[in-house]
Amino acid sequence: MLLDENLVRELARLEESLTAGGRLPGRKALRRRLAERAGRLEPLSPMSPPEITAWFAGGSLAAVDGSVNSLGGAFPYVVEFFQALCLTSHGERAVTAEVFSPAVSGSLARVRELAAAEGLPGEMALRLLCNRRLSALELQAAQKVVREYRPRLMLFDGGFMRYLRHAPAEWESYCALAVERDVLSVGVIEEVESFHLAQAAGLEADDSSPDGVHSRSGVTAPRSRTEIMPDGNGRPSGAVAIRRRTTAGTAAGRPGIYDRELLFGLLEPGECLFTHPQVEVKNAGLYTVFARLSRHPQAVAVDFLCAQAGVAKEVMRYLYTITPAGSRGIPLFLDLVDAEVRLSHRDVRLLAGAGLDPAVRECFFTAQRQRRDY
């Protein structure tokens, strides 16, 4: 196996780029600045079993997640498998699933129409379409559980912006139903991608590059991107470096650091940052809390509907209670649903073997690389 030594040198240069430049404020100073400008830092206490019983009042916990995987070779000879699962702690469930392939003329026409509308190549338009379909299927499963079983709390694997972007009609329908049925809805975000906390803290963009946005130390990031993929230990003071210079004409005030980096190791285990209402982290109809729900130094974000933001503290206490201290900081019930719904490569091969004639599978959906002898 070839591993050229130049790859190691390139990694060293990458690390140097990520850690060079101006320094972040020290941990204490940065915590103080966030508390003054962005929100309220508050430790969470776990809920006791009697508190949990009283808070749920006979209702259930529910969680929804989805999975997509593909089989095939070059576009359009691929088949996409989707499934979404909404599961409750009482054992009720709703499943939605479908198969999509641009090898079929009608489906190919849908991909080409989307490609033309978004200015994307066919393969990327297919990824965008997959993201839209998966979002819609997850919301359909969640709606069915809300309508038929009325859980107390619904957890989504990921933030709410994905649904706003990719399935706005289904999202509006779900929100109306959840508010009507008084079902608390929460989106747990493993990979934090926002930048408004850094902006509130005064860590501004550096516009010295053509694209106008720098990561920690001058590594350029694009101003914006089209989201196409299906899409969250204390830190030693001064351990992370960023560029903090501000010039005229910055990209809408975007910071030189994103909230993921800003929060790494900043919160104590079991601590939350409840953002001020004027700090609009997401869409105006959403409220976002940041938290460290385990010993892992990476914080997660949690989205709430603004209409339900008043119960954010109680929800965060419960999430802290059901998150294993030694985990990566995601509530265990979400991981259980994720494990059950996930479609692996082996799964889709088995499905194709059971549902497609071997001649059809070989002609349309078996890539030549799969026939290699090594």
C-alpha positions as YAML, in Angstrom:
chain: A
units: angstrom
residues:
- id: 1
  name: MET
  ca: [0.00, 0.00, 0.00]
- id: 2
  name: LEU
  ca: [1.42, 3.38, -1.04]
- id: 3
  name: LEU
  ca: [1.52, 6.17, 1.56]
- id: 4
  name: ASP
  ca: [3.74, 8.91, 0.16]
- id: 5
  name: GLU
  ca: [5.69, 10.96, 2.73]
- id: 6
  name: ASN
  ca: [4.46, 14.14, 1.05]
- id: 7
  name: LEU
  ca: [1.05, 13.44, 2.53]
- id: 8
  name: VAL
  ca: [2.53, 13.78, 6.03]
- id: 9
  name: ARG
  ca: [4.20, 17.07, 5.07]
- id: 10
  name: GLU
  ca: [0.91, 18.34, 3.67]
- id: 11
  name: LEU
  ca: [-0.84, 17.46, 6.94]
- id: 12
  name: ALA
  ca: [1.81, 19.41, 8.87]
- id: 13
  name: ARG
  ca: [1.17, 22.45, 6.68]
- id: 14
  name: LEU
  ca: [-2.57, 22.01, 7.20]
- id: 15
  name: GLU
  ca: [-2.12, 21.99, 10.98]
- id: 16
  name: GLU
  ca: [0.09, 25.07, 10.78]
- id: 17
  name: SER
  ca: [-2.56, 26.88, 8.75]
- id: 18
  name: LEU
  ca: [-5.29, 25.95, 11.22]
- id: 19
  name: THR
  ca: [-3.34, 27.10, 14.29]
- id: 20
  name: ALA
  ca: [-1.45, 30.19, 13.06]
- id: 21
  name: GLY
  ca: [-2.62, 33.81, 13.33]
- id: 22
  name: GLY
  ca: [-4.16, 35.91, 16.09]
- id: 23
  name: ARG
  ca: [-5.22, 34.34, 19.38]
- id: 24
  name: LEU
  ca: [-8.64, 33.77, 20.84]
- id: 25
  name: PRO
  ca: [-9.26, 35.45, 24.16]
- id: 26
  name: GLY
  ca: [-8.46, 33.22, 27.12]
- id: 27
  name: ARG
  ca: [-11.10, 30.75, 28.21]
- id: 28
  name: LYS
  ca: [-12.30, 32.86, 31.15]
- id: 29
  name: ALA
  ca: [-12.41, 36.03, 29.08]
- id: 30
  name: LEU
  ca: [-14.25, 34.28, 26.27]
- id: 31
  name: ARG
  ca: [-16.83, 32.81, 28.66]
- id: 32
  name: ARG
  ca: [-17.34, 36.25, 30.17]
- id: 33
  name: ARG
  ca: [-17.75, 37.82, 26.75]
- id: 34
  name: LEU
  ca: [-20.32, 35.23, 25.68]
- id: 35
  name: ALA
  ca: [-22.24, 35.67, 28.93]
- id: 36
  name: GLU
  ca: [-22.32, 39.43, 28.39]
- id: 37
  name: ARG
  ca: [-23.17, 39.46, 24.69]
- id: 38
  name: ALA
  ca: [-24.67, 36.16, 23.59]
- id: 39
  name: GLY
  ca: [-26.58, 34.42, 26.35]
- id: 40
  name: ARG
  ca: [-26.75, 32.89, 29.81]
- id: 41
  name: LEU
  ca: [-24.33, 30.18, 30.91]
- id: 42
  name: GLU
  ca: [-26.08, 27.80, 33.28]
- id: 43
  name: PRO
  ca: [-25.25, 24.36, 34.71]
- id: 44
  name: LEU
  ca: [-27.83, 21.63, 34.29]
- id: 45
  name: SER
  ca: [-28.96, 19.30, 37.04]
- id: 46
  name: PRO
  ca: [-30.16, 15.83, 35.99]
- id: 47
  name: MET
  ca: [-33.83, 15.04, 36.39]
- id: 48
  name: SER
  ca: [-34.66, 12.50, 39.07]
- id: 49
  name: PRO
  ca: [-36.89, 9.52, 38.16]
- id: 50
  name: PRO
  ca: [-39.89, 11.07, 39.98]
- id: 51
  name: GLU
  ca: [-39.33, 14.36, 38.12]
- id: 52
  name: ILE
  ca: [-39.21, 12.53, 34.79]
- id: 53
  name: THR
  ca: [-42.42, 10.65, 35.56]
- id: 54
  name: ALA
  ca: [-44.20, 13.85, 36.57]
- id: 55
  name: TRP
  ca: [-42.86, 15.82, 33.59]
- id: 56
  name: PHE
  ca: [-43.94, 13.23, 31.02]
- id: 57
  name: ALA
  ca: [-47.32, 12.74, 32.75]
- id: 58
  name: GLY
  ca: [-47.86, 9.42, 31.01]
- id: 59
  name: GLY
  ca: [-46.64, 10.64, 27.63]
- id: 60
  name: SER
  ca: [-43.76, 9.11, 25.72]
- id: 61
  name: LEU
  ca: [-40.42, 10.13, 24.33]
- id: 62
  name: ALA
  ca: [-40.20, 9.91, 20.55]
- id: 63
  name: ALA
  ca: [-37.29, 10.25, 18.14]
- id: 64
  name: VAL
  ca: [-37.12, 10.37, 14.36]
- id: 65
  name: ASP
  ca: [-34.23, 9.72, 12.00]
- id: 66
  name: GLY
  ca: [-33.74, 8.69, 8.41]
- id: 67
  name: SER
  ca: [-31.20, 7.00, 6.21]
- id: 68
  name: VAL
  ca: [-30.37, 6.97, 2.51]
- id: 69
  name: ASN
  ca: [-27.91, 4.77, 0.65]
- id: 70
  name: SER
  ca: [-27.33, 3.95, -2.98]
- id: 71
  name: LEU
  ca: [-26.36, 1.10, -5.23]
- id: 72
  name: GLY
  ca: [-24.94, 1.33, -8.72]
- id: 73
  name: GLY
  ca: [-22.24, 2.94, -10.78]
- id: 74
  name: ALA
  ca: [-22.13, 6.05, -12.93]
- id: 75
  name: PHE
  ca: [-25.10, 8.40, -13.08]
- id: 76
  name: PRO
  ca: [-27.90, 7.75, -13.98]
- id: 77
  name: TYR
  ca: [-27.43, 4.01, -13.32]
- id: 78
  name: VAL
  ca: [-27.94, 4.23, -9.56]
- id: 79
  name: VAL
  ca: [-30.80, 3.33, -7.26]
- id: 80
  name: GLU
  ca: [-31.39, 5.27, -4.03]
- id: 81
  name: PHE
  ca: [-32.92, 3.59, -0.97]
- id: 82
  name: PHE
  ca: [-34.67, 5.74, 1.63]
- id: 83
  name: GLN
  ca: [-36.22, 4.91, 4.95]
- id: 84
  name: ALA
  ca: [-37.25, 6.96, 7.98]
- id: 85
  name: LEU
  ca: [-38.24, 5.74, 11.42]
- id: 86
  name: CYS
  ca: [-40.08, 7.49, 14.23]
- id: 87
  name: LEU
  ca: [-40.00, 5.42, 17.43]
- id: 88
  name: THR
  ca: [-41.47, 6.09, 20.88]
- id: 89
  name: SER
  ca: [-40.36, 4.89, 24.29]
- id: 90
  name: HIS
  ca: [-43.70, 3.05, 24.53]
- id: 91
  name: GLY
  ca: [-42.82, 0.96, 21.47]
- id: 92
  name: GLU
  ca: [-45.05, 2.68, 18.90]
- id: 93
  name: ARG
  ca: [-43.47, 3.34, 15.54]
- id: 94
  name: ALA
  ca: [-44.00, 4.79, 12.08]
- id: 95
  name: VAL
  ca: [-41.86, 3.92, 9.06]
- id: 96
  name: THR
  ca: [-41.73, 5.57, 5.65]
- id: 97
  name: ALA
  ca: [-39.61, 4.23, 2.80]
- id: 98
  name: GLU
  ca: [-39.16, 4.49, -0.95]
- id: 99
  name: VAL
  ca: [-36.80, 3.71, -3.80]
- id: 100
  name: PHE
  ca: [-35.74, 6.20, -6.49]
- id: 101
  name: SER
  ca: [-33.64, 5.70, -9.61]
- id: 102
  name: PRO
  ca: [-32.82, 8.19, -12.38]
- id: 103
  name: ALA
  ca: [-32.34, 5.19, -14.65]
- id: 104
  name: VAL
  ca: [-36.12, 5.41, -15.09]
- id: 105
  name: SER
  ca: [-37.09, 8.10, -17.58]
- id: 106
  name: GLY
  ca: [-39.67, 9.84, -15.39]
- id: 107
  name: SER
  ca: [-37.27, 10.02, -12.46]
- id: 108
  name: LEU
  ca: [-34.46, 11.23, -14.70]
- id: 109
  name: ALA
  ca: [-36.72, 14.04, -15.89]
- id: 110
  name: ARG
  ca: [-37.21, 15.14, -12.26]
- id: 111
  name: VAL
  ca: [-33.45, 15.22, -11.71]
- id: 112
  name: ARG
  ca: [-32.84, 17.18, -14.91]
- id: 113
  name: GLU
  ca: [-35.55, 19.67, -14.03]
- id: 114
  name: LEU
  ca: [-33.98, 20.25, -10.62]
- id: 115
  name: ALA
  ca: [-30.50, 20.49, -12.17]
- id: 116
  name: ALA
  ca: [-31.68, 23.18, -14.56]
- id: 117
  name: ALA
  ca: [-33.46, 25.12, -11.81]
- id: 118
  name: GLU
  ca: [-30.48, 25.04, -9.42]
- id: 119
  name: GLY
  ca: [-27.69, 25.23, -11.99]
- id: 120
  name: LEU
  ca: [-26.19, 21.92, -10.89]
- id: 121
  name: PRO
  ca: [-24.72, 18.89, -12.67]
- id: 122
  name: GLY
  ca: [-26.99, 15.86, -12.74]
- id: 123
  name: GLU
  ca: [-25.13, 13.98, -10.01]
- id: 124
  name: MET
  ca: [-25.30, 16.92, -7.61]
- id: 125
  name: ALA
  ca: [-28.95, 17.52, -8.40]
- id: 126
  name: LEU
  ca: [-29.61, 13.90, -7.48]
- id: 127
  name: ARG
  ca: [-27.89, 14.46, -4.09]
- id: 128
  name: LEU
  ca: [-30.06, 17.51, -3.51]
- id: 129
  name: LEU
  ca: [-33.18, 15.58, -4.46]
- id: 130
  name: CYS
  ca: [-32.18, 12.80, -2.06]
- id: 131
  name: ASN
  ca: [-31.81, 15.32, 0.75]
- id: 132
  name: ARG
  ca: [-35.26, 16.71, 0.00]
- id: 133
  name: ARG
  ca: [-36.90, 13.31, -0.13]
- id: 134
  name: LEU
  ca: [-35.27, 12.10, 3.08]
- id: 135
  name: SER
  ca: [-36.33, 15.27, 4.91]
- id: 136
  name: ALA
  ca: [-39.91, 14.84, 3.73]
- id: 137
  name: LEU
  ca: [-40.02, 11.16, 4.72]
- id: 138
  name: GLU
  ca: [-38.72, 11.91, 8.21]
- id: 139
  name: LEU
  ca: [-41.40, 14.55, 8.70]
- id: 140
  name: GLN
  ca: [-44.11, 12.22, 7.42]
- id: 141
  name: ALA
  ca: [-43.07, 9.58, 9.96]
- id: 142
  name: ALA
  ca: [-42.95, 12.16, 12.75]
- id: 143
  name: GLN
  ca: [-46.38, 13.51, 11.82]
- id: 144
  name: LYS
  ca: [-47.90, 10.05, 11.94]
- id: 145
  name: VAL
  ca: [-46.58, 9.45, 15.47]
- id: 146
  name: VAL
  ca: [-47.73, 12.88, 16.66]
- id: 147
  name: ARG
  ca: [-51.17, 12.36, 15.17]
- id: 148
  name: GLU
  ca: [-51.70, 8.80, 16.42]
- id: 149
  name: TYR
  ca: [-49.74, 8.62, 19.70]
- id: 150
  name: ARG
  ca: [-49.17, 12.21, 20.86]
- id: 151
  name: PRO
  ca: [-45.77, 11.85, 22.55]
- id: 152
  name: ARG
  ca: [-44.63, 14.37, 25.13]
- id: 153
  name: LEU
  ca: [-41.29, 15.07, 23.43]
- id: 154
  name: MET
  ca: [-40.12, 14.52, 19.83]
- id: 155
  name: LEU
  ca: [-36.37, 14.44, 19.13]
- id: 156
  name: PHE
  ca: [-35.04, 15.03, 15.62]
- id: 157
  name: ASP
  ca: [-31.57, 13.88, 14.60]
- id: 158
  name: GLY
  ca: [-30.25, 17.21, 13.34]
- id: 159
  name: GLY
  ca: [-31.35, 20.81, 13.20]
- id: 160
  name: PHE
  ca: [-34.57, 22.30, 11.89]
- id: 161
  name: MET
  ca: [-33.00, 24.38, 9.12]
- id: 162
  name: ARG
  ca: [-32.67, 21.27, 6.94]
- id: 163
  name: TYR
  ca: [-36.44, 20.84, 6.97]
- id: 164
  name: LEU
  ca: [-37.05, 24.53, 6.33]
- id: 165
  name: ARG
  ca: [-34.78, 24.36, 3.28]
- id: 166
  name: HIS
  ca: [-35.62, 20.97, 1.86]
- id: 167
  name: ALA
  ca: [-39.19, 20.16, 2.90]
- id: 168
  name: PRO
  ca: [-40.87, 23.48, 3.75]
- id: 169
  name: ALA
  ca: [-44.45, 22.31, 3.16]
- id: 170
  name: GLU
  ca: [-44.04, 19.17, 5.28]
- id: 171
  name: TRP
  ca: [-42.24, 21.19, 7.96]
- id: 172
  name: GLU
  ca: [-45.04, 23.76, 8.17]
- id: 173
  name: SER
  ca: [-47.59, 20.97, 8.44]
- id: 174
  name: TYR
  ca: [-45.59, 19.20, 11.15]
- id: 175
  name: CYS
  ca: [-45.11, 22.37, 13.22]
- id: 176
  name: ALA
  ca: [-48.81, 23.22, 13.12]
- id: 177
  name: LEU
  ca: [-49.71, 19.71, 14.26]
- id: 178
  name: ALA
  ca: [-47.05, 19.61, 17.00]
- id: 179
  name: VAL
  ca: [-48.15, 22.94, 18.45]
- id: 180
  name: GLU
  ca: [-51.81, 21.91, 18.25]
- id: 181
  name: ARG
  ca: [-51.11, 18.60, 20.05]
- id: 182
  name: ASP
  ca: [-48.67, 20.22, 22.49]
- id: 183
  name: VAL
  ca: [-45.82, 17.93, 21.43]
- id: 184
  name: LEU
  ca: [-42.46, 19.49, 22.30]
- id: 185
  name: SER
  ca: [-40.12, 19.30, 19.31]
- id: 186
  name: VAL
  ca: [-36.35, 19.45, 19.56]
- id: 187
  name: GLY
  ca: [-33.60, 19.14, 16.95]
- id: 188
  name: VAL
  ca: [-30.28, 17.83, 18.34]
- id: 189
  name: ILE
  ca: [-27.36, 18.97, 16.19]
- id: 190
  name: GLU
  ca: [-24.17, 16.94, 16.46]
- id: 191
  name: GLU
  ca: [-22.15, 19.03, 14.00]
- id: 192
  name: VAL
  ca: [-22.55, 22.72, 14.87]
- id: 193
  name: GLU
  ca: [-22.23, 24.85, 11.72]
- id: 194
  name: SER
  ca: [-23.55, 28.24, 12.88]
- id: 195
  name: PHE
  ca: [-21.41, 31.36, 13.34]
- id: 196
  name: HIS
  ca: [-23.65, 33.84, 15.18]
- id: 197
  name: LEU
  ca: [-22.17, 33.23, 18.64]
- id: 198
  name: ALA
  ca: [-18.74, 34.14, 17.32]
- id: 199
  name: GLN
  ca: [-20.27, 37.16, 15.65]
- id: 200
  name: ALA
  ca: [-21.93, 38.24, 18.91]
- id: 201
  name: ALA
  ca: [-18.60, 37.79, 20.68]
- id: 202
  name: GLY
  ca: [-16.93, 40.19, 18.23]
- id: 203
  name: LEU
  ca: [-14.84, 37.62, 16.35]
- id: 204
  name: GLU
  ca: [-15.34, 39.14, 12.92]
- id: 205
  name: ALA
  ca: [-14.60, 38.10, 9.35]
- id: 206
  name: ASP
  ca: [-11.33, 38.72, 7.59]
- id: 207
  name: ASP
  ca: [-12.00, 39.93, 4.05]
- id: 208
  name: SER
  ca: [-8.42, 39.95, 2.83]
- id: 209
  name: SER
  ca: [-9.07, 36.91, 0.64]
- id: 210
  name: PRO
  ca: [-11.21, 36.98, -2.52]
- id: 211
  name: ASP
  ca: [-13.87, 34.89, -0.82]
- id: 212
  name: GLY
  ca: [-13.93, 37.04, 2.30]
- id: 213
  name: VAL
  ca: [-14.17, 34.45, 5.05]
- id: 214
  name: HIS
  ca: [-11.34, 32.84, 6.98]
- id: 215
  name: SER
  ca: [-11.30, 29.94, 9.36]
- id: 216
  name: ARG
  ca: [-9.07, 29.99, 12.41]
- id: 217
  name: SER
  ca: [-5.96, 31.39, 10.79]
- id: 218
  name: GLY
  ca: [-6.52, 32.37, 7.23]
- id: 219
  name: VAL
  ca: [-7.78, 29.08, 5.79]
- id: 220
  name: THR
  ca: [-10.32, 30.36, 3.33]
- id: 221
  name: ALA
  ca: [-13.90, 29.17, 3.44]
- id: 222
  name: PRO
  ca: [-16.52, 30.03, 0.79]
- id: 223
  name: ARG
  ca: [-19.08, 32.76, 1.45]
- id: 224
  name: SER
  ca: [-21.94, 30.37, 0.85]
- id: 225
  name: ARG
  ca: [-22.69, 26.98, -0.61]
- id: 226
  name: THR
  ca: [-25.61, 25.03, -1.96]
- id: 227
  name: GLU
  ca: [-26.44, 22.34, 0.58]
- id: 228
  name: ILE
  ca: [-26.75, 19.12, -1.35]
- id: 229
  name: MET
  ca: [-25.72, 16.35, 1.02]
- id: 230
  name: PRO
  ca: [-28.30, 14.46, 3.17]
- id: 231
  name: ASP
  ca: [-27.58, 16.42, 5.77]
- id: 232
  name: GLY
  ca: [-23.71, 17.71, 16.55]
- id: 233
  name: ASN
  ca: [-11.64, 18.60, 29.05]
- id: 234
  name: GLY
  ca: [-11.55, 22.23, 29.42]
- id: 235
  name: ARG
  ca: [-9.58, 24.04, 26.75]
- id: 236
  name: PRO
  ca: [-6.24, 25.48, 27.80]
- id: 237
  name: SER
  ca: [-6.23, 29.25, 27.56]
- id: 238
  name: GLY
  ca: [-5.04, 30.47, 24.17]
- id: 239
  name: ALA
  ca: [-4.82, 26.99, 22.69]
- id: 240
  name: VAL
  ca: [-6.73, 27.80, 19.52]
- id: 241
  name: ALA
  ca: [-5.64, 30.47, 17.11]
- id: 242
  name: ILE
  ca: [-7.75, 32.57, 14.77]
- id: 243
  name: ARG
  ca: [-7.53, 35.69, 12.67]
- id: 244
  name: ARG
  ca: [-9.65, 38.55, 14.05]
- id: 245
  name: ARG
  ca: [-8.95, 41.44, 11.70]
- id: 246
  name: THR
  ca: [-12.02, 43.26, 10.34]
- id: 247
  name: THR
  ca: [-12.15, 45.20, 7.08]
- id: 248
  name: ALA
  ca: [-14.88, 47.01, 5.20]
- id: 249
  name: GLY
  ca: [-17.10, 44.89, 3.01]
- id: 250
  name: THR
  ca: [-16.97, 41.68, 4.99]
- id: 251
  name: ALA
  ca: [-19.32, 38.88, 4.00]
- id: 252
  name: ALA
  ca: [-22.37, 40.07, 5.94]
- id: 253
  name: GLY
  ca: [-20.28, 40.26, 9.13]
- id: 254
  name: ARG
  ca: [-19.39, 36.58, 9.08]
- id: 255
  name: PRO
  ca: [-16.76, 35.72, 11.69]
- id: 256
  name: GLY
  ca: [-13.28, 34.31, 11.31]
- id: 257
  name: ILE
  ca: [-14.32, 31.43, 13.54]
- id: 258
  name: TYR
  ca: [-17.42, 29.28, 13.67]
- id: 259
  name: ASP
  ca: [-19.38, 28.28, 16.75]
- id: 260
  name: ARG
  ca: [-18.08, 24.70, 16.67]
- id: 261
  name: GLU
  ca: [-14.50, 25.92, 17.20]
- id: 262
  name: LEU
  ca: [-15.52, 28.66, 19.60]
- id: 263
  name: LEU
  ca: [-17.35, 26.25, 21.91]
- id: 264
  name: PHE
  ca: [-14.83, 23.40, 21.87]
- id: 265
  name: GLY
  ca: [-13.91, 22.83, 25.51]
- id: 266
  name: LEU
  ca: [-15.46, 26.17, 26.50]
- id: 267
  name: LEU
  ca: [-18.49, 24.81, 28.35]
- id: 268
  name: GLU
  ca: [-18.24, 22.65, 31.42]
- id: 269
  name: PRO
  ca: [-19.80, 19.15, 31.28]
- id: 270
  name: GLY
  ca: [-23.52, 19.58, 31.88]
- id: 271
  name: GLU
  ca: [-23.48, 23.29, 31.08]
- id: 272
  name: CYS
  ca: [-25.75, 25.18, 28.67]
- id: 273
  name: LEU
  ca: [-25.58, 28.47, 26.85]
- id: 274
  name: PHE
  ca: [-29.15, 29.76, 26.60]
- id: 275
  name: THR
  ca: [-28.88, 32.39, 23.87]
- id: 276
  name: HIS
  ca: [-30.45, 35.81, 24.23]
- id: 277
  name: PRO
  ca: [-33.56, 36.30, 22.04]
- id: 278
  name: GLN
  ca: [-31.82, 39.07, 20.09]
- id: 279
  name: VAL
  ca: [-29.02, 36.68, 19.07]
- id: 280
  name: GLU
  ca: [-30.70, 35.10, 16.07]
- id: 281
  name: VAL
  ca: [-28.70, 31.94, 15.51]
- id: 282
  name: LYS
  ca: [-31.09, 30.50, 12.93]
- id: 283
  name: ASN
  ca: [-34.38, 31.39, 11.29]
- id: 284
  name: ALA
  ca: [-36.56, 33.89, 13.16]
- id: 285
  name: GLY
  ca: [-39.01, 31.10, 14.02]
- id: 286
  name: LEU
  ca: [-36.38, 29.01, 15.83]
- id: 287
  name: TYR
  ca: [-34.57, 29.24, 19.15]
- id: 288
  name: THR
  ca: [-31.18, 27.54, 19.66]
- id: 289
  name: VAL
  ca: [-29.41, 26.41, 22.83]
- id: 290
  name: PHE
  ca: [-25.81, 25.18, 22.99]
- id: 291
  name: ALA
  ca: [-24.79, 22.54, 25.51]
- id: 292
  name: ARG
  ca: [-22.10, 20.11, 26.58]
- id: 293
  name: LEU
  ca: [-24.14, 17.06, 27.53]
- id: 294
  name: SER
  ca: [-21.20, 14.74, 28.30]
- id: 295
  name: ARG
  ca: [-17.51, 14.87, 29.14]
- id: 296
  name: HIS
  ca: [-16.61, 15.17, 25.46]
- id: 297
  name: PRO
  ca: [-15.34, 18.72, 24.81]
- id: 298
  name: GLN
  ca: [-17.43, 19.30, 21.68]
- id: 299
  name: ALA
  ca: [-20.71, 21.13, 22.29]
- id: 300
  name: VAL
  ca: [-23.97, 20.30, 20.55]
- id: 301
  name: ALA
  ca: [-26.74, 22.66, 19.48]
- id: 302
  name: VAL
  ca: [-30.42, 22.11, 20.18]
- id: 303
  name: ASP
  ca: [-33.15, 23.76, 18.10]
- id: 304
  name: PHE
  ca: [-36.57, 24.63, 19.53]
- id: 305
  name: LEU
  ca: [-39.67, 26.10, 17.96]
- id: 306
  name: CYS
  ca: [-39.93, 29.68, 19.26]
- id: 307
  name: ALA
  ca: [-43.46, 28.90, 20.45]
- id: 308
  name: GLN
  ca: [-41.97, 26.22, 22.74]
- id: 309
  name: ALA
  ca: [-38.80, 28.02, 23.85]
- id: 310
  name: GLY
  ca: [-40.26, 28.58, 27.30]
- id: 311
  name: VAL
  ca: [-39.60, 24.96, 28.26]
- id: 312
  name: ALA
  ca: [-36.02, 24.90, 26.96]
- id: 313
  name: LYS
  ca: [-34.47, 24.52, 30.42]
- id: 314
  name: GLU
  ca: [-36.64, 21.52, 31.36]
- id: 315
  name: VAL
  ca: [-35.95, 19.85, 28.02]
- id: 316
  name: MET
  ca: [-32.21, 20.41, 28.34]
- id: 317
  name: ARG
  ca: [-32.22, 18.93, 31.84]
- id: 318
  name: TYR
  ca: [-33.94, 15.83, 30.49]
- id: 319
  name: LEU
  ca: [-31.54, 15.53, 27.54]
- id: 320
  name: TYR
  ca: [-28.63, 15.80, 29.94]
- id: 321
  name: THR
  ca: [-30.16, 13.03, 32.04]
- id: 322
  name: ILE
  ca: [-30.47, 10.58, 29.12]
- id: 323
  name: THR
  ca: [-27.04, 11.30, 27.59]
- id: 324
  name: PRO
  ca: [-24.27, 8.93, 28.76]
- id: 325
  name: ALA
  ca: [-21.47, 10.89, 30.45]
- id: 326
  name: GLY
  ca: [-18.77, 9.07, 28.47]
- id: 327
  name: SER
  ca: [-20.44, 9.45, 25.08]
- id: 328
  name: ARG
  ca: [-19.94, 12.04, 22.37]
- id: 329
  name: GLY
  ca: [-22.84, 14.04, 23.83]
- id: 330
  name: ILE
  ca: [-25.91, 12.80, 21.95]
- id: 331
  name: PRO
  ca: [-29.00, 11.52, 23.82]
- id: 332
  name: LEU
  ca: [-28.96, 7.73, 23.84]
- id: 333
  name: PHE
  ca: [-32.49, 7.31, 22.49]
- id: 334
  name: LEU
  ca: [-31.54, 9.16, 19.30]
- id: 335
  name: ASP
  ca: [-28.60, 6.82, 18.78]
- id: 336
  name: LEU
  ca: [-30.88, 3.80, 19.23]
- id: 337
  name: VAL
  ca: [-33.20, 5.06, 16.49]
- id: 338
  name: ASP
  ca: [-30.24, 5.91, 14.27]
- id: 339
  name: ALA
  ca: [-28.84, 2.39, 14.63]
- id: 340
  name: GLU
  ca: [-32.17, 0.79, 13.77]
- id: 341
  name: VAL
  ca: [-32.98, 2.90, 10.71]
- id: 342
  name: ARG
  ca: [-29.53, 3.07, 9.15]
- id: 343
  name: LEU
  ca: [-29.16, 1.48, 5.72]
- id: 344
  name: SER
  ca: [-25.68, 0.02, 5.29]
- id: 345
  name: HIS
  ca: [-24.04, -0.93, 2.00]
- id: 346
  name: ARG
  ca: [-24.64, -4.56, 2.90]
- id: 347
  name: ASP
  ca: [-28.33, -3.81, 3.48]
- id: 348
  name: VAL
  ca: [-28.87, -2.25, 0.06]
- id: 349
  name: ARG
  ca: [-27.00, -5.08, -1.66]
- id: 350
  name: LEU
  ca: [-29.24, -7.59, 0.11]
- id: 351
  name: LEU
  ca: [-32.34, -5.61, -0.85]
- id: 352
  name: ALA
  ca: [-31.23, -5.43, -4.47]
- id: 353
  name: GLY
  ca: [-30.46, -9.15, -4.46]
- id: 354
  name: ALA
  ca: [-33.92, -9.96, -3.13]
- id: 355
  name: GLY
  ca: [-35.92, -7.48, -5.19]
- id: 356
  name: LEU
  ca: [-34.21, -7.29, -8.58]
- id: 357
  name: ASP
  ca: [-33.68, -9.93, -11.22]
- id: 358
  name: PRO
  ca: [-29.95, -10.74, -11.43]
- id: 359
  name: ALA
  ca: [-29.85, -9.73, -15.10]
- id: 360
  name: VAL
  ca: [-31.42, -6.34, -14.33]
- id: 361
  name: ARG
  ca: [-29.07, -5.81, -11.39]
- id: 362
  name: GLU
  ca: [-26.00, -6.66, -13.46]
- id: 363
  name: CYS
  ca: [-27.05, -4.60, -16.48]
- id: 364
  name: PHE
  ca: [-28.09, -1.44, -14.70]
- id: 365
  name: PHE
  ca: [-26.74, -1.28, -11.16]
- id: 366
  name: THR
  ca: [-23.47, -3.22, -10.91]
- id: 367
  name: ALA
  ca: [-20.42, -1.01, -11.37]
- id: 368
  name: GLN
  ca: [-17.44, -2.50, -13.17]
- id: 369
  name: ARG
  ca: [-15.18, -1.65, -10.20]
- id: 370
  name: GLN
  ca: [-17.15, -4.16, -8.13]
- id: 371
  name: ARG
  ca: [-15.85, -6.92, -10.40]
- id: 372
  name: ARG
  ca: [-12.20, -6.26, -9.54]
- id: 373
  name: ASP
  ca: [-10.27, -9.22, -8.21]
- id: 374
  name: TYR
  ca: [-8.50, -7.19, -5.50]
...
